[in-house]
Amino acid sequence: MVEKKFIYRLNAFLMVILFLGILIFLNLISIKHYKRIDLTKSKKYSLSPQTKKIIQNLNQPIEIYAFYKEKVDEKTKDILELYKSNSKLISYKFIDPDRDVLFAKKYGITSYDTILIKSGENYEKIYSANEKDITSTILKLTKPEKKKIYFTTGHGEKRIDQNLSLLKKYIEEENYNVSEILILREGIPEDCNLLIVCGPEVDFMDKEIEEIKNFVEKGKRLLFLLEPGNFPNIKNFLDSYGIEIENDIVVDLASRRFLGDALSPLVMNYPYHQITKDFNLACIFSTARSVKIKENLPEKVKGDILAKTSNASWSEKNMKEIEKGNVKFDENDESGPISIAGIVEKEIEEGKKARIAVFGDSDFVTDKFINFSGNKDFVLNTINYLCEEEILISIRSQKEENQPLLLSQKAGKFIFFLPVVIVPVLIIGIGSFITLKRKILY
């Protein structure tokens, strides 16, 4: 009898040891192979595809030091853990500046809740633990040389300090310098990597077109954002590179169902291109014109369409009827889908290519529209492609949204009765059954 008890106890002890061993083994595996699943609709507990792309392509270590008083800030720790888990070259550490005074003094830390991001001997300080600031700082440290983007002025274009202020801010967050230029007075600077023409109201002069052509033939980059209108010089210039713009306006009846305006096409059709790869967000354009790529392109020129409207759209040629409010498809119009954005690439010499992108609208990048769904990502991806910063082409982090739980009347009643009625009745019923059974048996 004693021997049996000893065997049972030994067996129980060994089972406990085995169970603990399995737990330790699984814990060690989980440390080396960290995996976190984000089930929220907006992916609020995940890094954006763009951030992942940037940090997974790092070629130098990044050290992050979070200066917090006494205890670790859990929210900051969570986001830093996301960076660490997505890149082997990123590490982080929490430091109490009151205890490690010399380290804090070395980097000029004068306040709590400061985050120091360091790469080699270079470092930057930020004061908020959000993805946008951390990723922008990592970009600054790993790509210290900023490319320069100039917006043209002098033709009624939209201005970067007025209705393009958000676009300017977003471009600068991608690690570019942004300025304006008056070509007739200053020409196009030698350090210009990308020239943007956004919503001119009048045509460019011959001398300006010549300056832009010389700029492109050096292997530089150009982005036109054009409203409907007649611009003969711009039209002829683009035509020489295989891009056709007509004096028309796109009408989309499918957009009228959703937006109440047939002249504001809602675009979801993106032919394959590096700019639109994996891009599945809707973009809204306002009073857009068609942009086509010629079938027979000039020598050494390749072209692609970037965006098309729905099948329920057409290209309206009669601008006078549009002004009167008469929207009707006729035999002179071109039926949809209508292309409203395109890009061409010309080989200047071996290893040097010029790129020109054209959008048939400029309103979609203004402060009023740029934060609508995919507008921001579309224009920024185009800018990054033109500047040969393909690593930045992606979908950026979205604003956190409230997600209220909406229940049907039937589901609401079930949620109410389950804890209030059903569970208590089950507990009372089972308890009563067990009590009666014991009385009968004993």
C-alpha positions in Angstrom: 0.0 0.0 0.0 2.8 2.4 1.0 4.7 1.5 -2.2 1.6 2.3 -4.3 1.2 5.7 -2.7 4.9 6.5 -3.3 4.6 5.6 -7.0 1.5 7.8 -7.3 3.3 10.7 -5.6 6.4 10.2 -7.8 4.2 10.1 -10.9 2.5 13.3 -9.9 5.8 15.0 -9.2 7.2 14.0 -12.5 4.1 15.2 -14.3 4.4 18.6 -12.6 8.1 18.8 -13.6 7.3 17.8 -17.2 4.5 20.4 -17.3 6.8 23.2 -16.0 9.5 22.1 -18.5 7.0 22.4 -21.4 6.0 25.9 -20.1 9.7 27.0 -19.9 10.4 25.6 -23.4 7.4 27.4 -24.9 8.4 30.6 -23.1 11.9 30.5 -24.6 10.5 29.9 -28.1 8.1 32.8 -27.7 11.0 35.1 -26.7 13.0 34.2 -29.9 9.9 34.1 -32.2 7.8 37.0 -31.0 4.4 37.2 -32.8 1.6 39.6 -32.1 -1.8 39.5 -33.8 -3.8 42.8 -34.2 -7.5 42.1 -34.8 -8.6 45.8 -34.7 -10.1 47.1 -38.0 -7.8 50.1 -38.2 -4.7 48.1 -37.0 -4.1 50.5 -34.2 -1.8 48.0 -32.5 0.4 47.5 -35.6 3.0 49.6 -37.5 1.9 50.9 -40.9 3.2 49.1 -44.0 5.4 52.1 -44.7 7.2 52.0 -41.3 7.7 48.3 -41.6 9.3 48.7 -45.0 11.6 51.4 -43.7 12.9 49.7 -40.6 13.2 46.3 -42.3 15.6 47.8 -44.8 17.8 49.5 -42.3 21.6 48.9 -42.7 22.7 50.5 -39.5 21.7 50.0 -35.8 19.2 52.3 -34.2 19.2 52.8 -30.4 16.1 54.3 -28.7 16.3 55.7 -25.2 13.1 56.6 -23.4 13.6 59.0 -20.5 10.8 58.5 -18.0 10.6 59.1 -14.3 10.8 56.0 -12.2 8.3 53.5 -13.8 8.1 52.4 -17.4 5.3 54.0 -19.5 3.4 51.0 -20.9 2.0 52.7 -24.0 5.5 53.9 -25.0 6.9 50.4 -24.3 4.2 48.8 -26.5 5.1 50.9 -29.5 8.9 50.6 -29.0 8.4 46.8 -28.8 6.7 46.9 -32.2 9.7 48.6 -33.7 12.1 46.1 -32.0 10.0 43.1 -33.1 10.0 44.2 -36.8 13.7 44.9 -37.0 16.8 43.2 -35.6 18.7 46.5 -35.8 16.5 48.4 -33.4 16.9 48.3 -29.6 15.3 50.3 -26.8 15.9 51.1 -23.2 14.0 53.0 -20.5 16.1 55.4 -18.4 15.3 57.4 -15.3 17.1 60.7 -15.8 17.3 61.3 -12.1 19.2 58.1 -11.5 21.4 58.1 -14.6 22.3 61.8 -14.5 25.5 61.6 -16.5 23.9 59.8 -19.4 21.0 62.3 -19.5 23.4 65.3 -19.3 25.5 63.9 -22.1 22.6 64.1 -24.5 21.1 67.3 -23.1 18.0 65.7 -21.6 16.2 68.4 -19.6 12.7 67.1 -19.2 10.9 63.8 -18.6 9.0 61.9 -21.3 11.8 62.6 -23.8 12.8 60.0 -26.4 16.3 59.9 -27.8 16.8 58.1 -31.1 20.5 57.4 -32.0 22.3 56.1 -35.0 26.1 56.0 -34.7 27.2 59.4 -33.5 24.1 61.2 -34.7 20.9 61.5 -32.6 17.6 63.3 -32.5 15.2 64.0 -29.6 11.4 63.8 -29.8 8.7 64.4 -27.2 5.9 62.1 -28.2 5.9 58.4 -28.6 3.9 58.1 -31.8 4.7 56.2 -35.0 4.8 59.2 -37.2 7.5 61.1 -35.1 9.6 58.0 -34.5 9.7 56.9 -38.1 10.4 60.4 -39.4 13.3 60.7 -37.0 14.7 57.3 -38.1 14.5 58.6 -41.7 16.4 61.7 -40.8 19.1 59.8 -39.1 19.5 57.1 -41.8 19.1 59.5 -44.8 20.7 62.8 -43.7 20.8 64.3 -47.2 17.3 65.7 -48.0 16.2 65.9 -51.7 14.7 69.2 -52.8 11.2 69.7 -54.2 10.1 73.0 -55.8 6.6 74.2 -56.5 6.2 76.7 -59.4 4.5 80.1 -58.9 3.4 83.0 -61.1 0.5 81.3 -63.0 -2.2 81.3 -60.3 -0.9 77.9 -58.9 -2.0 76.7 -55.5 0.4 77.8 -52.8 2.3 75.7 -50.2 1.6 78.2 -47.4 -2.1 78.4 -48.2 -4.2 75.6 -49.5 -1.3 73.2 -49.9 -0.1 73.5 -46.3 -0.9 69.9 -45.4 0.7 68.6 -48.5 3.9 70.5 -47.7 3.8 69.1 -44.1 3.4 65.5 -45.3 6.2 65.9 -47.9 8.6 67.2 -45.3 7.7 64.3 -43.0 9.0 62.1 -45.8 12.4 63.8 -45.4 12.3 66.3 -48.3 12.9 70.1 -48.4 10.0 72.0 -50.0 10.3 75.5 -51.6 8.6 77.7 -54.2 10.2 79.0 -57.4 9.3 81.7 -60.0 10.9 80.2 -63.2 10.9 83.5 -65.2 12.9 85.3 -62.5 15.1 82.5 -61.1 15.1 79.6 -63.5 15.1 76.1 -62.1 17.8 75.6 -59.4 20.5 73.0 -60.0 19.6 71.3 -56.7 16.0 70.7 -57.8 15.2 67.0 -57.7 11.5 67.4 -58.5 9.5 70.3 -60.0 5.8 70.4 -59.2 3.2 72.4 -61.2 0.0 72.5 -59.1 -3.2 73.9 -60.6 -2.0 76.8 -62.9 -4.8 79.1 -64.0 -2.9 80.4 -67.1 -0.5 78.8 -69.5 3.3 78.8 -69.2 5.3 81.1 -71.6 7.6 79.7 -74.3 10.7 80.6 -72.3 9.4 78.7 -69.2 8.5 75.6 -71.3 12.0 75.7 -72.8 13.5 75.9 -69.2 11.3 72.9 -68.1 12.3 70.9 -71.2 16.0 71.5 -70.5 15.4 70.4 -66.9 13.7 67.2 -68.0 16.4 66.4 -70.6 19.0 66.4 -67.8 17.2 63.3 -66.4 15.2 65.3 -63.8 11.6 64.7 -62.6 8.4 66.6 -63.1 4.8 66.4 -61.7 1.9 68.2 -63.3 -1.4 68.6 -61.4 -3.7 70.2 -63.9 -7.3 71.4 -63.7 -9.6 71.4 -66.8 -8.8 74.3 -69.1 -6.9 75.3 -72.2 -3.1 75.3 -71.8 -1.6 75.1 -75.4 2.0 75.3 -74.4 1.7 72.8 -71.6 -0.3 70.5 -73.9 2.3 70.6 -76.6 5.1 70.0 -74.1 3.4 66.9 -72.7 2.5 65.7 -76.2 6.2 65.6 -77.1 6.7 63.0 -74.3 3.6 60.9 -75.3 1.1 62.4 -72.8 -2.3 63.6 -74.1 -4.5 66.1 -72.2 -7.7 67.4 -73.8 -9.9 70.3 -72.9 -12.6 68.2 -71.3 -14.0 67.3 -67.9 -14.7 63.8 -66.5 -18.4 63.0 -65.5 -18.9 60.0 -63.3 -22.5 59.0 -62.5 -21.3 56.3 -60.1 -19.8 59.0 -57.9 -23.1 60.9 -57.8 -24.6 58.0 -55.9 -22.0 58.2 -53.1 -20.9 61.8 -53.2 -23.9 63.6 -54.7 -21.7 65.1 -57.4 -21.1 63.6 -60.8 -18.1 66.0 -61.4 -16.2 64.5 -58.4 -15.1 61.0 -59.6 -14.4 58.4 -56.9 -11.5 56.3 -58.2 -10.8 52.7 -57.3 -9.3 51.4 -60.6 -5.5 51.5 -60.5 -3.6 49.6 -63.3 -0.5 47.9 -62.0 2.5 50.1 -61.4 5.1 50.4 -58.7 3.3 53.5 -57.4 -0.1 51.7 -57.1 1.2 48.2 -56.2 -0.9 46.9 -53.3 -2.8 50.2 -53.3 -6.5 49.6 -52.6 -7.8 52.9 -51.2 -10.4 55.1 -52.8 -9.4 58.5 -54.1 -11.7 61.4 -54.7 -11.0 64.0 -57.5 -12.8 67.2 -58.0 -13.6 68.5 -61.6 -10.9 66.3 -63.2 -9.8 66.2 -66.8 -8.6 63.1 -68.8 -4.9 62.2 -69.1 -3.9 59.7 -71.7 -0.8 57.9 -72.8 -0.3 57.6 -76.5 -0.2 54.2 -78.1 2.8 55.2 -80.3 5.3 56.7 -77.8 8.4 58.7 -78.8 11.7 56.9 -79.0 13.1 55.8 -75.6 9.9 56.7 -73.8 7.7 54.2 -71.8 4.4 55.1 -70.3 1.7 53.8 -67.9 -1.8 54.8 -66.7 -2.0 55.2 -62.9 -5.7 55.7 -62.3 -9.1 55.3 -64.1 -12.7 56.2 -63.3 -15.6 53.8 -63.3 -17.5 52.3 -66.3 -20.3 54.8 -65.6 -18.1 57.8 -66.5 -17.4 59.7 -69.6 -15.2 62.5 -70.9 -17.4 65.5 -71.6 -16.1 67.7 -74.4 -18.8 70.3 -74.4 -17.6 72.6 -71.7 -20.4 75.2 -72.3 -23.0 72.6 -71.5 -21.2 71.7 -68.3 -21.2 75.4 -67.3 -25.0 75.5 -67.8 -25.4 72.4 -65.6 -26.4 70.1 -68.5 -24.7 66.7 -67.9 -25.6 64.3 -70.6 -23.6 61.7 -72.6 -23.7 62.1 -76.4 -21.9 60.8 -79.4 -19.1 63.4 -79.2 -18.1 62.2 -75.7 -15.8 59.3 -74.8 -17.2 56.6 -72.6 -15.5 55.3 -69.5 -13.4 54.2 -67.8 -11.4 57.4 -68.3 -7.8 57.6 -67.4 -7.0 60.7 -65.2 -3.4 60.1 -64.2 -0.4 58.8 -66.1 3.4 58.6 -66.0 6.1 58.4 -68.6 9.8 57.6 -68.3 12.5 58.6 -70.9 15.9 57.1 -71.0 18.3 60.1 -71.4 21.5 58.0 -71.2 22.6 54.7 -69.7 21.7 54.9 -66.0 19.8 58.2 -66.2 16.1 58.5 -66.8 13.7 61.4 -66.7 10.2 60.9 -65.3 7.0 63.0 -65.8 3.8 62.3 -64.0 0.5 64.1 -64.8 -2.8 64.2 -62.8 -5.9 65.6 -64.3 -6.8 67.4 -61.0 -5.1 69.5 -58.4 -7.9 69.8 -55.9 -7.4 66.3 -54.5 -4.1 67.4 -52.9 -5.4 70.6 -51.2 -6.1 70.8 -47.5 -9.8 70.2 -48.2 -9.4 66.8 -49.8 -5.9 65.4 -49.1 -7.0 63.5 -46.0 -9.8 61.7 -47.8 -9.0 58.0 -47.8 -6.1 57.3 -50.2 -5.5 60.9 -51.6 -2.5 61.5 -49.4 -0.9 58.1 -50.1 -1.5 58.4 -53.8 0.3 61.7 -54.2 3.1 60.9 -51.8 3.7 57.6 -53.4 4.0 59.3 -56.8 6.4 61.9 -55.4 8.6 59.2 -53.8 8.6 57.2 -57.1 9.6 60.3 -59.1 12.4 61.0 -56.5 13.6 57.4 -56.7 12.7 56.8 -53.0 10.8 53.6 -53.7 11.3 52.4 -50.2 8.8 55.1 -49.0 6.1 53.9 -51.4 3.4 52.4 -49.2 0.2 53.0 -47.2 0.9 55.3 -44.2 -0.6 55.0 -40.7 -4.2 56.1 -40.4 -5.8 58.1 -37.7 -7.2 56.1 -34.9 -11.0 55.8 -35.2 -13.7 55.1 -32.7 -15.3 51.8 -33.3 -18.7 51.6 -31.4 -20.3 48.2 -31.0 -23.5 48.3 -33.0 -26.0 45.5 -32.0 -29.3 44.5 -33.5 -32.4 44.6 -31.3 -32.3 40.8 -31.1 -28.6 40.7 -30.2 -29.1 43.4 -27.6 -31.8 41.5 -25.8 -29.7 38.3 -25.8 -26.7 40.3 -24.3 -29.0 41.6 -21.6 -30.8 38.3 -20.7 -27.6 36.2 -20.7 -25.9 37.6 -17.6 -29.1 38.9 -15.9 -31.5 35.9 -16.4 -30.0 32.8 -18.1 -26.7 32.4 -16.1 -28.3 33.0 -12.6 -31.2 30.5 -13.4 -28.6 27.9 -14.6 -26.6 28.3 -11.4 -29.7 28.1 -9.2 -31.0 25.1 -11.2 -27.7 23.1 -11.0 -27.2 24.0 -7.3 -30.8 22.8 -6.5 -30.3 19.6 -8.5 -27.0 18.7 -6.7 -28.6 19.5 -3.3 -31.6 17.3 -3.9 -29.4 14.4 -5.2 -27.3 14.5 -2.0 -30.4 14.4 0.2 -31.7 11.4 -1.7 -28.3 9.6 -1.5 -27.6 10.4 2.1 
